Amino acid sequence: MATPLISAVCPECETELSTPPMVQGETLVCPECMLTLRVEDVEADGTLSLAMIEVTLRDWGQ
């Protein structure tokens, strides 16, 4: 039996995303624009509300 997919839209590039069920606070990466997104809310109809999160890269002193 296949896992049902839920839908979301990237707030930056507006790409439609399909993902296995997620809960608030989980993160995913948009395959189109490569932004890291956090699940802000799971709507009653099963769609995800996403927000961009800033990823700080470590400075290795190079």
Secondary structure by P-SEA (a helix, b strand, c coil): cccbbbbbbccccccccccccccccbbbbccccbbbbbbcccccccbbbbbbbbbbbbcccc
